Amino acid sequence: MASVTPFDDYYDLVEAARELSIHPQSLRRLIKQNKIPATMFAGKYLIARDKLEMFKSNYDPRPGRKPIRRLL
């Protein structure tokens, strides 16, 4: 029987970076820019799974400028 811990609803920095397919330092930068909500606990960033999924649905990890959609 598997025990349930309060941390099952959270990713740590490395797990979240792997989920987004980016480097952990890039994820740390996004956290510091307040683009991803994270909590610091015992010296580690914890990111809620549901918040990461919402961010992931709109995130494009490719570097560089994004094309502008024009209506004309």
PDB file of N, CA, C and O in Angstrom:
ATOM      1  N   MET A   1       0.840  -1.175   0.000  1.00  0.00           N
ATOM      2  CA  MET A   1       0.000   0.000   0.000  1.00  0.00           C
ATOM      3  C   MET A   1       0.890   1.244   0.000  1.00  0.00           C
ATOM      4  O   MET A   1       1.749   1.398   0.869  1.00  0.00           O
ATOM      5  N   ALA A   2       0.688   2.102  -0.947  1.00  0.00           N
ATOM      6  CA  ALA A   2       1.503   3.303  -1.086  1.00  0.00           C
ATOM      7  C   ALA A   2       0.986   4.396  -0.153  1.00  0.00           C
ATOM      8  O   ALA A   2      -0.217   4.632  -0.046  1.00  0.00           O
ATOM      9  N   SER A   3       1.921   5.047   0.509  1.00  0.00           N
ATOM     10  CA  SER A   3       1.515   6.136   1.392  1.00  0.00           C
ATOM     11  C   SER A   3       1.416   7.435   0.593  1.00  0.00           C
ATOM     12  O   SER A   3       2.155   7.650  -0.368  1.00  0.00           O
ATOM     13  N   VAL A   4       0.501   8.281   1.007  1.00  0.00           N
ATOM     14  CA  VAL A   4       0.280   9.562   0.346  1.00  0.00           C
ATOM     15  C   VAL A   4       0.955  10.636   1.185  1.00  0.00           C
ATOM     16  O   VAL A   4       0.705  10.745   2.386  1.00  0.00           O
ATOM     17  N   THR A   5       1.808  11.427   0.551  1.00  0.00           N
ATOM     18  CA  THR A   5       2.475  12.511   1.253  1.00  0.00           C
ATOM     19  C   THR A   5       1.930  13.839   0.747  1.00  0.00           C
ATOM     20  O   THR A   5       1.364  13.903  -0.344  1.00  0.00           O
ATOM     21  N   PRO A   6       2.097  14.896   1.529  1.00  0.00           N
ATOM     22  CA  PRO A   6       1.617  16.209   1.070  1.00  0.00           C
ATOM     23  C   PRO A   6       2.358  16.710  -0.169  1.00  0.00           C
ATOM     24  O   PRO A   6       1.892  17.628  -0.843  1.00  0.00           O
ATOM     25  N   PHE A   7       3.512  16.106  -0.472  1.00  0.00           N
ATOM     26  CA  PHE A   7       4.315  16.567  -1.601  1.00  0.00           C
ATOM     27  C   PHE A   7       3.960  15.864  -2.903  1.00  0.00           C
ATOM     28  O   PHE A   7       4.574  16.143  -3.933  1.00  0.00           O
ATOM     29  N   ASP A   8       2.989  14.965  -2.884  1.00  0.00           N
ATOM     30  CA  ASP A   8       2.581  14.276  -4.111  1.00  0.00           C
ATOM     31  C   ASP A   8       1.942  15.227  -5.116  1.00  0.00           C
ATOM     32  O   ASP A   8       1.915  14.929  -6.310  1.00  0.00           O
ATOM     33  N   ASP A   9       1.427  16.365  -4.656  1.00  0.00           N
ATOM     34  CA  ASP A   9       0.784  17.333  -5.539  1.00  0.00           C
ATOM     35  C   ASP A   9       1.770  18.352  -6.093  1.00  0.00           C
ATOM     36  O   ASP A   9       1.364  19.320  -6.737  1.00  0.00           O
ATOM     37  N   TYR A  10       3.062  18.143  -5.849  1.00  0.00           N
ATOM     38  CA  TYR A  10       4.084  19.106  -6.265  1.00  0.00           C
ATOM     39  C   TYR A  10       5.202  18.430  -7.036  1.00  0.00           C
ATOM     40  O   TYR A  10       5.520  17.262  -6.812  1.00  0.00           O
ATOM     41  N   TYR A  11       5.795  19.192  -7.955  1.00  0.00           N
ATOM     42  CA  TYR A  11       7.034  18.793  -8.625  1.00  0.00           C
ATOM     43  C   TYR A  11       8.176  19.558  -7.981  1.00  0.00           C
ATOM     44  O   TYR A  11       7.992  20.691  -7.535  1.00  0.00           O
ATOM     45  N   ASP A  12       9.352  18.952  -7.930  1.00  0.00           N
ATOM     46  CA  ASP A  12      10.515  19.755  -7.578  1.00  0.00           C
ATOM     47  C   ASP A  12      11.047  20.381  -8.869  1.00  0.00           C
ATOM     48  O   ASP A  12      10.503  20.137  -9.946  1.00  0.00           O
ATOM     49  N   LEU A  13      12.085  21.170  -8.766  1.00  0.00           N
ATOM     50  CA  LEU A  13      12.582  21.924  -9.914  1.00  0.00           C
ATOM     51  C   LEU A  13      12.994  21.014 -11.071  1.00  0.00           C
ATOM     52  O   LEU A  13      12.649  21.277 -12.223  1.00  0.00           O
ATOM     53  N   VAL A  14      13.732  19.945 -10.765  1.00  0.00           N
ATOM     54  CA  VAL A  14      14.227  19.056 -11.818  1.00  0.00           C
ATOM     55  C   VAL A  14      13.082  18.307 -12.491  1.00  0.00           C
ATOM     56  O   VAL A  14      13.063  18.176 -13.715  1.00  0.00           O
ATOM     57  N   GLU A  15      12.130  17.818 -11.704  1.00  0.00           N
ATOM     58  CA  GLU A  15      10.980  17.108 -12.283  1.00  0.00           C
ATOM     59  C   GLU A  15      10.156  18.032 -13.168  1.00  0.00           C
ATOM     60  O   GLU A  15       9.729  17.635 -14.253  1.00  0.00           O
ATOM     61  N   ALA A  16       9.930  19.260 -12.713  1.00  0.00           N
ATOM     62  CA  ALA A  16       9.148  20.219 -13.493  1.00  0.00           C
ATOM     63  C   ALA A  16       9.873  20.596 -14.775  1.00  0.00           C
ATOM     64  O   ALA A  16       9.243  20.720 -15.825  1.00  0.00           O
ATOM     65  N   ALA A  17      11.185  20.779 -14.706  1.00  0.00           N
ATOM     66  CA  ALA A  17      11.959  21.100 -15.903  1.00  0.00           C
ATOM     67  C   ALA A  17      11.890  19.956 -16.902  1.00  0.00           C
ATOM     68  O   ALA A  17      11.765  20.183 -18.105  1.00  0.00           O
ATOM     69  N   ARG A  18      11.971  18.744 -16.411  1.00  0.00           N
ATOM     70  CA  ARG A  18      11.871  17.569 -17.287  1.00  0.00           C
ATOM     71  C   ARG A  18      10.488  17.513 -17.935  1.00  0.00           C
ATOM     72  O   ARG A  18      10.365  17.165 -19.109  1.00  0.00           O
ATOM     73  N   GLU A  19       9.456  17.854 -17.177  1.00  0.00           N
ATOM     74  CA  GLU A  19       8.081  17.861 -17.697  1.00  0.00           C
ATOM     75  C   GLU A  19       7.917  18.895 -18.813  1.00  0.00           C
ATOM     76  O   GLU A  19       7.174  18.665 -19.767  1.00  0.00           O
ATOM     77  N   LEU A  20       8.610  20.036 -18.696  1.00  0.00           N
ATOM     78  CA  LEU A  20       8.531  21.092 -19.711  1.00  0.00           C
ATOM     79  C   LEU A  20       9.562  20.920 -20.823  1.00  0.00           C
ATOM     80  O   LEU A  20       9.534  21.651 -21.813  1.00  0.00           O
ATOM     81  N   SER A  21      10.459  19.972 -20.666  1.00  0.00           N
ATOM     82  CA  SER A  21      11.557  19.729 -21.625  1.00  0.00           C
ATOM     83  C   SER A  21      12.480  20.938 -21.739  1.00  0.00           C
ATOM     84  O   SER A  21      12.877  21.325 -22.838  1.00  0.00           O
ATOM     85  N   ILE A  22      12.814  21.525 -20.604  1.00  0.00           N
ATOM     86  CA  ILE A  22      13.755  22.643 -20.568  1.00  0.00           C
ATOM     87  C   ILE A  22      14.798  22.372 -19.488  1.00  0.00           C
ATOM     88  O   ILE A  22      14.634  21.465 -18.672  1.00  0.00           O
ATOM     89  N   HIS A  23      15.858  23.152 -19.488  1.00  0.00           N
ATOM     90  CA  HIS A  23      16.919  23.033 -18.500  1.00  0.00           C
ATOM     91  C   HIS A  23      16.420  23.586 -17.157  1.00  0.00           C
ATOM     92  O   HIS A  23      15.661  24.554 -17.138  1.00  0.00           O
ATOM     93  N   PRO A  24      16.835  22.985 -16.042  1.00  0.00           N
ATOM     94  CA  PRO A  24      16.409  23.499 -14.735  1.00  0.00           C
ATOM     95  C   PRO A  24      16.757  24.971 -14.512  1.00  0.00           C
ATOM     96  O   PRO A  24      16.013  25.683 -13.837  1.00  0.00           O
ATOM     97  N   GLN A  25      17.878  25.434 -15.070  1.00  0.00           N
ATOM     98  CA  GLN A  25      18.227  26.849 -14.918  1.00  0.00           C
ATOM     99  C   GLN A  25      17.223  27.741 -15.652  1.00  0.00           C
ATOM    100  O   GLN A  25      16.911  28.837 -15.186  1.00  0.00           O
ATOM    101  N   SER A  26      16.720  27.278 -16.789  1.00  0.00           N
ATOM    102  CA  SER A  26      15.694  28.041 -17.514  1.00  0.00           C
ATOM    103  C   SER A  26      14.410  28.110 -16.698  1.00  0.00           C
ATOM    104  O   SER A  26      13.747  29.147 -16.668  1.00  0.00           O
ATOM    105  N   LEU A  27      14.062  27.025 -16.044  1.00  0.00           N
ATOM    106  CA  LEU A  27      12.876  27.020 -15.196  1.00  0.00           C
ATOM    107  C   LEU A  27      13.082  27.948 -13.999  1.00  0.00           C
ATOM    108  O   LEU A  27      12.161  28.667 -13.608  1.00  0.00           O
ATOM    109  N   ARG A  28      14.262  27.939 -13.425  1.00  0.00           N
ATOM    110  CA  ARG A  28      14.561  28.840 -12.310  1.00  0.00           C
ATOM    111  C   ARG A  28      14.402  30.292 -12.754  1.00  0.00           C
ATOM    112  O   ARG A  28      13.899  31.123 -11.998  1.00  0.00           O
ATOM    113  N   ARG A  29      14.826  30.596 -13.973  1.00  0.00           N
ATOM    114  CA  ARG A  29      14.676  31.953 -14.512  1.00  0.00           C
ATOM    115  C   ARG A  29      13.197  32.314 -14.658  1.00  0.00           C
ATOM    116  O   ARG A  29      12.803  33.431 -14.322  1.00  0.00           O
ATOM    117  N   LEU A  30      12.380  31.393 -15.150  1.00  0.00           N
ATOM    118  CA  LEU A  30      10.943  31.644 -15.287  1.00  0.00           C
ATOM    119  C   LEU A  30      10.286  31.876 -13.929  1.00  0.00           C
ATOM    120  O   LEU A  30       9.379  32.699 -13.803  1.00  0.00           O
ATOM    121  N   ILE A  31      10.745  31.154 -12.923  1.00  0.00           N
ATOM    122  CA  ILE A  31      10.211  31.350 -11.571  1.00  0.00           C
ATOM    123  C   ILE A  31      10.574  32.732 -11.057  1.00  0.00           C
ATOM    124  O   ILE A  31       9.732  33.426 -10.487  1.00  0.00           O
ATOM    125  N   LYS A  32      11.824  33.136 -11.257  1.00  0.00           N
ATOM    126  CA  LYS A  32      12.259  34.456 -10.781  1.00  0.00           C
ATOM    127  C   LYS A  32      11.570  35.590 -11.532  1.00  0.00           C
ATOM    128  O   LYS A  32      11.440  36.691 -10.997  1.00  0.00           O
ATOM    129  N   GLN A  33      11.126  35.338 -12.766  1.00  0.00           N
ATOM    130  CA  GLN A  33      10.381  36.327 -13.540  1.00  0.00           C
ATOM    131  C   GLN A  33       8.892  36.285 -13.213  1.00  0.00           C
ATOM    132  O   GLN A  33       8.097  36.979 -13.847  1.00  0.00           O
ATOM    133  N   ASN A  34       8.515  35.480 -12.234  1.00  0.00           N
ATOM    134  CA  ASN A  34       7.120  35.315 -11.799  1.00  0.00           C
ATOM    135  C   ASN A  34       6.202  34.807 -12.905  1.00  0.00           C
ATOM    136  O   ASN A  34       5.017  35.139 -12.926  1.00  0.00           O
ATOM    137  N   LYS A  35       6.733  34.013 -13.817  1.00  0.00           N
ATOM    138  CA  LYS A  35       5.905  33.428 -14.871  1.00  0.00           C
ATOM    139  C   LYS A  35       5.336  32.085 -14.439  1.00  0.00           C
ATOM    140  O   LYS A  35       4.320  31.634 -14.969  1.00  0.00           O
ATOM    141  N   ILE A  36       5.994  31.446 -13.474  1.00  0.00           N
ATOM    142  CA  ILE A  36       5.510  30.196 -12.897  1.00  0.00           C
ATOM    143  C   ILE A  36       5.476  30.368 -11.386  1.00  0.00           C
ATOM    144  O   ILE A  36       6.495  30.711 -10.788  1.00  0.00           O
ATOM    145  N   PRO A  37       4.328  30.137 -10.755  1.00  0.00           N
ATOM    146  CA  PRO A  37       4.284  30.243  -9.296  1.00  0.00           C
ATOM    147  C   PRO A  37       4.989  29.047  -8.653  1.00  0.00           C
ATOM    148  O   PRO A  37       4.724  27.897  -9.003  1.00  0.00           O
ATOM    149  N   ALA A  38       5.875  29.329  -7.725  1.00  0.00           N
ATOM    150  CA  ALA A  38       6.603  28.279  -7.024  1.00  0.00           C
ATOM    151  C   ALA A  38       6.771  28.680  -5.572  1.00  0.00           C
ATOM    152  O   ALA A  38       6.757  29.862  -5.228  1.00  0.00           O
ATOM    153  N   THR A  39       6.929  27.680  -4.735  1.00  0.00           N
ATOM    154  CA  THR A  39       7.129  27.896  -3.311  1.00  0.00           C
ATOM    155  C   THR A  39       8.502  27.364  -2.938  1.00  0.00           C
ATOM    156  O   THR A  39       8.890  26.278  -3.368  1.00  0.00           O
ATOM    157  N   MET A  40       9.232  28.121  -2.147  1.00  0.00           N
ATOM    158  CA  MET A  40      10.521  27.661  -1.651  1.00  0.00           C
ATOM    159  C   MET A  40      10.274  26.918  -0.341  1.00  0.00           C
ATOM    160  O   MET A  40       9.712  27.478   0.600  1.00  0.00           O
ATOM    161  N   PHE A  41      10.695  25.656  -0.284  1.00  0.00           N
ATOM    162  CA  PHE A  41      10.539  24.853   0.916  1.00  0.00           C
ATOM    163  C   PHE A  41      11.819  24.073   1.157  1.00  0.00           C
ATOM    164  O   PHE A  41      12.245  23.284   0.313  1.00  0.00           O
ATOM    165  N   ALA A  42      12.424  24.294   2.300  1.00  0.00           N
ATOM    166  CA  ALA A  42      13.668  23.613   2.686  1.00  0.00           C
ATOM    167  C   ALA A  42      14.754  23.791   1.625  1.00  0.00           C
ATOM    168  O   ALA A  42      15.517  22.867   1.346  1.00  0.00           O
ATOM    169  N   GLY A  43      14.816  24.983   1.038  1.00  0.00           N
ATOM    170  CA  GLY A  43      15.857  25.279   0.061  1.00  0.00           C
ATOM    171  C   GLY A  43      15.586  24.766  -1.336  1.00  0.00           C
ATOM    172  O   GLY A  43      16.459  24.851  -2.200  1.00  0.00           O
ATOM    173  N   LYS A  44      14.399  24.233  -1.581  1.00  0.00           N
ATOM    174  CA  LYS A  44      14.039  23.723  -2.909  1.00  0.00           C
ATOM    175  C   LYS A  44      12.769  24.402  -3.391  1.00  0.00           C
ATOM    176  O   LYS A  44      11.882  24.729  -2.603  1.00  0.00           O
ATOM    177  N   TYR A  45      12.699  24.610  -4.706  1.00  0.00           N
ATOM    178  CA  TYR A  45      11.463  25.115  -5.291  1.00  0.00           C
ATOM    179  C   TYR A  45      10.481  23.968  -5.455  1.00  0.00           C
ATOM    180  O   TYR A  45      10.848  22.883  -5.907  1.00  0.00           O
ATOM    181  N   LEU A  46       9.237  24.214  -5.088  1.00  0.00           N
ATOM    182  CA  LEU A  46       8.151  23.269  -5.315  1.00  0.00           C
ATOM    183  C   LEU A  46       7.105  23.954  -6.176  1.00  0.00           C
ATOM    184  O   LEU A  46       6.695  25.082  -5.903  1.00  0.00           O
ATOM    185  N   ILE A  47       6.676  23.250  -7.228  1.00  0.00           N
ATOM    186  CA  ILE A  47       5.704  23.792  -8.174  1.00  0.00           C
ATOM    187  C   ILE A  47       4.484  22.871  -8.157  1.00  0.00           C
ATOM    188  O   ILE A  47       4.605  21.659  -8.334  1.00  0.00           O
ATOM    189  N   ALA A  48       3.322  23.459  -7.942  1.00  0.00           N
ATOM    190  CA  ALA A  48       2.084  22.670  -7.908  1.00  0.00           C
ATOM    191  C   ALA A  48       1.835  22.044  -9.277  1.00  0.00           C
ATOM    192  O   ALA A  48       2.004  22.694 -10.308  1.00  0.00           O
ATOM    193  N   ARG A  49       1.436  20.791  -9.275  1.00  0.00           N
ATOM    194  CA  ARG A  49       1.214  20.068 -10.539  1.00  0.00           C
ATOM    195  C   ARG A  49       0.166  20.751 -11.413  1.00  0.00           C
ATOM    196  O   ARG A  49       0.356  20.870 -12.623  1.00  0.00           O
ATOM    197  N   ASP A  50      -0.937  21.200 -10.816  1.00  0.00           N
ATOM    198  CA  ASP A  50      -1.991  21.828 -11.613  1.00  0.00           C
ATOM    199  C   ASP A  50      -1.520  23.158 -12.203  1.00  0.00           C
ATOM    200  O   ASP A  50      -1.877  23.483 -13.335  1.00  0.00           O
ATOM    201  N   LYS A  51      -0.725  23.933 -11.457  1.00  0.00           N
ATOM    202  CA  LYS A  51      -0.199  25.203 -11.976  1.00  0.00           C
ATOM    203  C   LYS A  51       0.770  24.956 -13.126  1.00  0.00           C
ATOM    204  O   LYS A  51       0.776  25.700 -14.107  1.00  0.00           O
ATOM    205  N   LEU A  52       1.594  23.908 -13.006  1.00  0.00           N
ATOM    206  CA  LEU A  52       2.539  23.595 -14.075  1.00  0.00           C
ATOM    207  C   LEU A  52       1.802  23.149 -15.338  1.00  0.00           C
ATOM    208  O   LEU A  52       2.199  23.506 -16.447  1.00  0.00           O
ATOM    209  N   GLU A  53       0.738  22.376 -15.176  1.00  0.00           N
ATOM    210  CA  GLU A  53      -0.041  21.934 -16.336  1.00  0.00           C
ATOM    211  C   GLU A  53      -0.692  23.126 -17.039  1.00  0.00           C
ATOM    212  O   GLU A  53      -0.741  23.161 -18.269  1.00  0.00           O
ATOM    213  N   MET A  54      -1.192  24.103 -16.278  1.00  0.00           N
ATOM    214  CA  MET A  54      -1.777  25.299 -16.892  1.00  0.00           C
ATOM    215  C   MET A  54      -0.704  26.078 -17.652  1.00  0.00           C
ATOM    216  O   MET A  54      -0.947  26.535 -18.768  1.00  0.00           O
ATOM    217  N   PHE A  55       0.474  26.232 -17.060  1.00  0.00           N
ATOM    218  CA  PHE A  55       1.565  26.942 -17.720  1.00  0.00           C
ATOM    219  C   PHE A  55       2.012  26.193 -18.964  1.00  0.00           C
ATOM    220  O   PHE A  55       2.244  26.804 -20.007  1.00  0.00           O
ATOM    221  N   LYS A  56       2.133  24.877 -18.863  1.00  0.00           N
ATOM    222  CA  LYS A  56       2.609  24.048 -19.970  1.00  0.00           C
ATOM    223  C   LYS A  56       1.688  24.130 -21.188  1.00  0.00           C
ATOM    224  O   LYS A  56       2.158  24.032 -22.322  1.00  0.00           O
ATOM    225  N   SER A  57       0.404  24.307 -20.971  1.00  0.00           N
ATOM    226  CA  SER A  57      -0.536  24.356 -22.089  1.00  0.00           C
ATOM    227  C   SER A  57      -0.329  25.590 -22.968  1.00  0.00           C
ATOM    228  O   SER A  57      -0.716  25.585 -24.136  1.00  0.00           O
ATOM    229  N   ASN A  58       0.279  26.649 -22.418  1.00  0.00           N
ATOM    230  CA  ASN A  58       0.500  27.878 -23.187  1.00  0.00           C
ATOM    231  C   ASN A  58       1.969  28.170 -23.462  1.00  0.00           C
ATOM    232  O   ASN A  58       2.281  29.184 -24.086  1.00  0.00           O
ATOM    233  N   TYR A  59       2.875  27.312 -23.014  1.00  0.00           N
ATOM    234  CA  TYR A  59       4.303  27.594 -23.097  1.00  0.00           C
ATOM    235  C   TYR A  59       4.919  27.018 -24.364  1.00  0.00           C
ATOM    236  O   TYR A  59       4.676  25.866 -24.722  1.00  0.00           O
ATOM    237  N   ASP A  60       5.724  27.840 -25.038  1.00  0.00           N
ATOM    238  CA  ASP A  60       6.475  27.406 -26.208  1.00  0.00           C
ATOM    239  C   ASP A  60       7.956  27.471 -25.835  1.00  0.00           C
ATOM    240  O   ASP A  60       8.508  28.566 -25.719  1.00  0.00           O
ATOM    241  N   PRO A  61       8.617  26.313 -25.643  1.00  0.00           N
ATOM    242  CA  PRO A  61       9.996  26.326 -25.156  1.00  0.00           C
ATOM    243  C   PRO A  61      11.045  26.745 -26.183  1.00  0.00           C
ATOM    244  O   PRO A  61      12.220  26.876 -25.842  1.00  0.00           O
ATOM    245  N   ARG A  62      10.645  26.953 -27.416  1.00  0.00           N
ATOM    246  CA  ARG A  62      11.633  27.337 -28.431  1.00  0.00           C
ATOM    247  C   ARG A  62      12.153  28.748 -28.165  1.00  0.00           C
ATOM    248  O   ARG A  62      11.369  29.655 -27.887  1.00  0.00           O
ATOM    249  N   PRO A  63      13.466  28.937 -28.250  1.00  0.00           N
ATOM    250  CA  PRO A  63      14.030  30.271 -28.001  1.00  0.00           C
ATOM    251  C   PRO A  63      13.762  31.225 -29.159  1.00  0.00           C
ATOM    252  O   PRO A  63      13.407  30.805 -30.260  1.00  0.00           O
ATOM    253  N   GLY A  64      13.936  32.497 -28.893  1.00  0.00           N
ATOM    254  CA  GLY A  64      13.810  33.494 -29.951  1.00  0.00           C
ATOM    255  C   GLY A  64      12.461  34.168 -29.957  1.00  0.00           C
ATOM    256  O   GLY A  64      11.597  33.889 -29.126  1.00  0.00           O
ATOM    257  N   ARG A  65      12.300  35.059 -30.911  1.00  0.00           N
ATOM    258  CA  ARG A  65      11.051  35.819 -31.013  1.00  0.00           C
ATOM    259  C   ARG A  65       9.948  34.948 -31.563  1.00  0.00           C
ATOM    260  O   ARG A  65      10.171  34.117 -32.443  1.00  0.00           O
ATOM    261  N   LYS A  66       8.783  35.142 -31.050  1.00  0.00           N
ATOM    262  CA  LYS A  66       7.616  34.391 -31.511  1.00  0.00           C
ATOM    263  C   LYS A  66       6.963  35.156 -32.657  1.00  0.00           C
ATOM    264  O   LYS A  66       6.928  36.386 -32.629  1.00  0.00           O
ATOM    265  N   PRO A  67       6.447  34.459 -33.660  1.00  0.00           N
ATOM    266  CA  PRO A  67       5.782  35.154 -34.758  1.00  0.00           C
ATOM    267  C   PRO A  67       4.534  35.889 -34.280  1.00  0.00           C
ATOM    268  O   PRO A  67       3.797  35.411 -33.417  1.00  0.00           O
ATOM    269  N   ILE A  68       4.327  37.033 -34.852  1.00  0.00           N
ATOM    270  CA  ILE A  68       3.164  37.845 -34.504  1.00  0.00           C
ATOM    271  C   ILE A  68       2.029  37.480 -35.445  1.00  0.00           C
ATOM    272  O   ILE A  68       2.202  37.467 -36.664  1.00  0.00           O
ATOM    273  N   ARG A  69       0.889  37.188 -34.887  1.00  0.00           N
ATOM    274  CA  ARG A  69      -0.270  36.874 -35.733  1.00  0.00           C
ATOM    275  C   ARG A  69      -0.926  38.163 -36.150  1.00  0.00           C
ATOM    276  O   ARG A  69      -1.318  38.976 -35.314  1.00  0.00           O
ATOM    277  N   ARG A  70      -1.042  38.342 -37.429  1.00  0.00           N
ATOM    278  CA  ARG A  70      -1.651  39.548 -37.970  1.00  0.00           C
ATOM    279  C   ARG A  70      -3.033  39.216 -38.507  1.00  0.00           C
ATOM    280  O   ARG A  70      -3.268  38.121 -39.019  1.00  0.00           O
ATOM    281  N   LEU A  71      -3.925  40.152 -38.386  1.00  0.00           N
ATOM    282  CA  LEU A  71      -5.280  39.934 -38.858  1.00  0.00           C
ATOM    283  C   LEU A  71      -5.440  40.224 -40.336  1.00  0.00           C
ATOM    284  O   LEU A  71      -6.461  39.868 -40.923  1.00  0.00           O
ATOM    285  N   LEU A  72      -4.466  40.855 -40.944  1.00  0.00           N
ATOM    286  CA  LEU A  72      -4.589  41.206 -42.364  1.00  0.00           C
ATOM    287  C   LEU A  72      -4.044  40.138 -43.253  1.00  0.00           C
ATOM    288  O   LEU A  72      -4.072  40.279 -44.476  1.00  0.00           O
TER     289      LEU A  72
END
